[in-house]
Amino acid sequence: MDTANELEVAVTAFSDGRKADMEDAIQRLFLKEVEIDNLRRATLEELSSTELPNVYREDLKRLVNHLDEFADQIKDSARSLKVLAFAAEIPRDILDGYLKMSHNLVETVNALGDCIEVLGTIPAEVRAKAERVDHFEDLIDQQYLETKMLFMKHGGELDAATLLSLRDLLDYIERASDTCARTADYLRTLATQEVQ
């Protein structure tokens, strides 16, 4: 979850022209992503050796894999941002779109964290928290389209390499948001199974 915060810090620094701060945030993000990979491996190894019923073991493995996929998408977003540091000036309205998306991605992740925290307690609460994930994911989908339309508006001002890198960053952020929504859907399913 910290990786989404670091991505927002990096996007904000990039938007403000503070490239050194952006690089620092990206470096912290990369280090946290390595920690996540190590945690995923250790968790999967532990799950393989525990006496949990197969259903629970598979559910936990699936959840860990969802979260790992999210972390990889955040890392790919950061890589795209790192490439954009070499671009000429990017129009302010495009940068503002990324600022909104990165902020809403943090909100999506926070809502997903709340959903995970209540899993195993009150199923209705899991569903309510998952609705918040959906809300922020919908905002990001809307911002995705709005920002992509700005590419057309400013297409003559930006070179092809910059447009491709902007598109990559946009796609990775949107995919990370989608992964959060799919994870929330999965948590809803697990909460429903708890009731039965």
PyMOL commands that set and color helices and strands:
alter all, ss='L'
color gray80, all
select helices_A, chain A and resi 2-15+19-49+54-84+92-118+123-153+160-195
alter helices_A, ss='H'
color red, helices_A
deselect
rebuild
show_as cartoon
